[in-house]
Amino acid sequence: MAQARYYLYFCMSAVKARTRRRGTTRISRKNQVTLPVEALKRAGLVPGMVLGVEVDAKRRLVLAPPDDPIERYAGILRYPRGYLRKLRGEWRA
């Protein structure tokens, strides 16, 4: 027994076209935002990058990599020349 097939036909001019200004976005019901590719490229952001979100004084959202003090200061301090060799010698004695 053959099943009846139903097709939906509509006029393309009847479909409401979504027009947005270039570089703008909309917040979804789930509070999701799609960022324009051009803005991401100009900011140097890549997929998988972790970003912190803050609100500035003018109520603008600021997306920036989180400030990690360990990463910022790692390797900034150096031991005096020969100090580690001397310290290791004390351990072996």
matplotlib code that plots the C-alpha trace (Angstrom):
import matplotlib.pyplot as plt

x = [0.0, 1.6, 1.7, 0.5, 3.2, 2.4, 4.5, 4.5, 4.6, 4.9, 5.7, 9.2, 8.0, 5.6, 8.5, 9.6, 13.3, 15.5, 17.6, 20.2, 22.8, 26.3, 28.2, 25.2, 23.7, 20.8, 20.5, 18.5, 16.0, 18.8, 21.0, 23.3, 25.0, 26.6, 29.6, 30.3, 33.3, 34.8, 34.8, 36.4, 39.1, 39.9, 40.1, 42.4, 40.0, 40.0, 37.7, 38.3, 39.7, 38.5, 37.2, 36.2, 33.1, 32.8, 30.6, 32.2, 30.9, 28.9, 27.1, 29.1, 30.1, 33.9, 35.2, 38.9, 41.1, 41.0, 43.9, 46.0, 48.6, 50.6, 50.9, 51.8, 54.6, 55.9, 59.6, 60.0, 62.3, 65.7, 68.2, 71.7, 74.2, 75.4, 72.8, 71.0, 74.2, 75.2, 71.8, 71.9, 75.3, 73.9, 71.2, 73.7, 75.9]
y = [0.0, 3.3, 6.1, 9.5, 12.1, 15.7, 18.6, 22.1, 24.8, 28.5, 31.7, 33.0, 36.6, 35.6, 34.5, 37.4, 38.1, 38.7, 41.8, 42.8, 45.5, 44.1, 43.5, 43.2, 40.2, 39.2, 37.4, 34.1, 32.8, 30.7, 33.9, 32.8, 35.2, 34.6, 36.9, 38.1, 36.4, 39.7, 40.9, 37.7, 37.9, 41.6, 40.7, 37.8, 35.3, 31.6, 28.7, 27.1, 30.2, 30.9, 34.4, 36.3, 38.5, 41.8, 44.8, 48.3, 51.6, 52.2, 48.8, 47.3, 43.7, 43.2, 39.8, 39.3, 36.4, 36.0, 37.6, 34.7, 36.1, 32.8, 32.9, 36.6, 36.3, 32.8, 32.9, 36.5, 35.8, 34.3, 32.7, 34.1, 32.4, 29.2, 29.2, 26.1, 24.1, 25.0, 24.1, 20.7, 20.1, 20.6, 18.0, 15.4, 15.9]
z = [0.0, -1.1, 1.4, 0.4, 0.1, 1.0, -0.1, 1.4, -1.2, -0.3, -2.0, -1.2, -1.0, 1.8, 4.0, 6.3, 5.6, 8.6, 7.9, 10.4, 10.3, 9.6, 12.8, 15.0, 16.8, 18.9, 22.2, 22.0, 24.5, 26.0, 26.5, 23.6, 21.4, 18.0, 17.4, 13.9, 12.3, 11.2, 14.9, 16.1, 13.5, 14.3, 18.0, 17.4, 19.0, 18.0, 18.7, 22.0, 23.6, 27.2, 27.7, 30.8, 30.6, 32.4, 32.3, 32.1, 33.4, 30.2, 30.5, 27.7, 27.8, 27.6, 26.4, 27.3, 28.2, 32.0, 33.8, 35.2, 37.6, 37.7, 33.9, 33.9, 36.6, 35.9, 35.1, 36.1, 39.0, 38.4, 40.8, 41.1, 38.9, 40.5, 43.2, 42.1, 41.6, 45.2, 46.5, 44.8, 46.2, 49.7, 49.0, 47.9, 50.9]

ax = plt.figure().add_subplot(projection="3d")
ax.plot(x, y, z, "-o")
ax.set_aspect("equal")
plt.show()
